[in-house]
Amino acid sequence: MAVVYRHIREDKNEPFYIGVGIRENRAYQKGIYRNKIWNRITNKTNYSVEILLKDLSISDALTKEIEFIKLYGRIDNKTGCLSNLTDGGEGSFGVVQSKETIKKRFESRKGYKHSDLTKLKMSKKAIGRTFSKEHINNLSKSHIGNNSANSNEVLDLKTGVFYDSLRSACTSCNIKYKTEFARIKRNSNNNRFKII
């Protein structure tokens, strides 16, 4: 099932993006997942997220996305106020990638580090940025499992040892927390720990 959502800029109280996702947390993702126009707008103003439609089939959600984009129009082609760069209706939902493709993607990102200049630019860009309370609450809701990973008992599948939390287990075994948390969240066969 899919959702259709919109982002509303708070300085003008008008929508500036229409999107579709197979999970509601897609509506709250930002940064590299968004285009340049979207990022420029969100650097200038706070925004809120509104879920317009829920529990739609993917084809119905894509059809509604097209309708909403047509209704509001796009900034890039001077027809309206949206930062969308297409008329909607695209999407690669449910695409299953081969193991070779996944491995190539992983290898291409391995060892990548931002330069000091890039880190400085990102830091300056984030200064003064604020989000509405509603947006912050929705972000925390979208990260299902974060709290349970930090507070529930965890079993080390390799040694059979129990830990108070995933973070303490990762620290004890010298494993990166974010990596292990991602493995557990996507039910990988490679995870070292199991949240009880």
C-alpha positions in Angstrom: 0.0 0.0 0.0 1.2 3.5 -0.8 0.7 7.1 0.5 0.5 10.4 -1.3 1.9 13.4 0.7 2.7 17.1 0.3 5.3 19.4 1.8 4.0 22.8 2.8 6.4 25.8 3.3 5.5 27.6 6.4 6.6 31.1 5.3 3.9 31.2 2.5 1.6 28.4 3.8 1.6 26.8 0.3 2.6 23.4 -0.9 5.9 23.0 -2.6 6.3 19.3 -3.2 4.0 16.3 -3.9 5.3 12.8 -3.4 4.5 9.1 -3.2 5.9 6.4 -0.9 5.2 2.8 -0.1 5.9 3.8 3.6 4.8 6.9 5.4 8.3 7.7 6.5 9.2 8.5 2.9 7.4 11.8 3.4 9.8 12.8 6.1 13.1 12.0 4.3 15.3 14.9 3.2 18.7 15.8 2.0 20.2 13.6 -0.7 16.7 12.1 -1.4 15.4 15.5 -2.7 16.2 17.7 -5.6 18.0 21.1 -5.7 14.9 23.2 -5.8 13.4 21.3 -2.8 16.7 21.8 -0.9 16.8 25.5 -1.7 13.3 26.0 -0.3 13.9 24.0 2.9 17.1 26.0 3.5 15.0 29.2 3.5 12.0 28.1 5.5 10.5 25.5 7.8 8.0 23.1 6.3 5.4 20.7 7.4 4.3 17.4 6.0 0.7 16.4 5.2 -0.3 12.9 4.3 -3.0 13.4 1.7 -4.0 9.8 1.0 -3.2 6.5 2.6 -3.6 2.8 1.9 -3.7 3.2 -1.9 -2.5 0.8 -4.4 0.8 1.9 -6.0 -0.9 2.6 -9.4 -3.7 4.7 -7.7 -1.1 6.6 -5.7 0.9 7.4 -8.8 -2.2 8.5 -10.6 -3.1 10.8 -7.7 0.4 12.2 -7.7 0.0 13.2 -11.3 -3.3 14.9 -10.5 -1.9 16.9 -7.6 1.2 18.0 -9.6 -1.0 19.1 -12.4 -3.3 21.0 -10.0 -0.4 23.0 -8.3 2.0 23.2 -11.2 5.8 23.1 -11.2 8.4 25.8 -10.6 10.9 24.5 -13.2 8.4 24.9 -16.1 6.8 28.0 -14.7 3.4 26.5 -14.2 3.1 26.7 -10.4 4.7 26.4 -7.0 6.0 22.8 -6.7 9.6 21.8 -6.7 8.8 18.5 -8.4 10.9 18.1 -11.6 8.5 15.7 -13.4 4.8 15.4 -13.9 4.7 12.4 -11.5 3.6 8.8 -12.0 7.1 7.4 -12.1 8.6 5.2 -9.5 10.5 2.0 -9.0 8.5 0.5 -6.2 9.2 -3.1 -5.4 12.3 -3.3 -7.6 14.4 -6.3 -6.6 18.1 -5.8 -7.2 20.5 -8.6 -8.0 23.3 -9.4 -5.5 25.8 -8.2 -8.1 24.1 -4.8 -8.3 23.9 -4.5 -4.5 27.6 -5.4 -4.2 28.6 -2.9 -6.9 26.6 -0.1 -5.1 28.2 -1.0 -1.8 31.7 -1.1 -3.3 31.3 2.3 -5.0 30.5 3.9 -1.6 33.1 2.1 0.4 35.7 4.4 1.9 33.9 7.5 0.6 34.5 10.5 2.9 33.5 14.1 2.6 36.3 16.6 2.3 36.8 19.1 5.1 35.5 21.9 2.9 32.3 19.9 2.2 31.9 19.2 5.9 32.3 22.9 6.7 29.7 23.8 4.1 27.2 21.2 5.4 27.8 22.5 8.9 27.2 26.1 8.0 24.1 25.2 6.0 22.5 23.5 9.1 23.1 26.4 11.4 19.9 28.1 12.4 17.6 25.5 10.7 14.6 24.7 12.8 11.7 22.3 12.3 8.2 22.5 13.6 7.3 20.3 16.7 4.9 18.3 14.5 7.7 17.6 12.0 10.0 16.5 14.8 7.4 14.2 16.3 6.7 12.7 12.9 10.4 12.1 12.3 10.7 10.2 15.5 7.6 8.2 14.7 9.0 7.3 11.3 12.2 5.8 12.9 10.3 2.8 14.3 12.7 0.6 16.3 15.2 3.3 17.3 14.0 3.3 20.9 13.6 -0.4 21.1 17.1 -0.9 19.7 18.5 1.4 22.5 16.5 0.0 25.5 15.5 -3.6 24.8 17.7 -6.6 25.8 19.8 -7.9 22.9 21.2 -11.4 22.2 24.6 -11.9 20.6 23.8 -14.7 18.1 27.5 -15.6 17.9 28.3 -16.0 21.6 24.8 -16.3 23.3 25.6 -13.3 25.6 22.8 -10.9 26.5 23.3 -7.1 26.5 21.1 -4.3 27.9 20.9 -2.6 24.5 22.0 -2.8 21.0 24.3 0.2 21.5 26.1 -1.5 24.4 26.3 -4.8 22.5 27.9 -3.0 19.5 30.3 -1.1 21.7 31.4 -4.3 23.5 32.0 -6.2 20.3 33.6 -3.3 18.4 30.8 -3.2 15.8 29.4 -0.1 14.2 26.0 0.6 15.8 24.4 2.2 12.7 25.5 -0.7 10.5 24.1 -3.4 12.8 20.9 -1.4 13.4 20.3 -1.2 9.6 20.9 -5.0 9.3 18.4 -5.7 12.1 15.8 -3.3 10.6 15.9 -4.9 7.2 16.0 -8.4 8.6 19.3 -9.2 7.1 20.9 -12.7 7.4 24.2 -11.0 8.4 23.1 -9.4 11.7 25.1 -10.3 14.7 22.5 -9.4 17.3 18.8 -10.1 17.9 16.5 -7.6 19.8 14.5 -9.6 22.4 
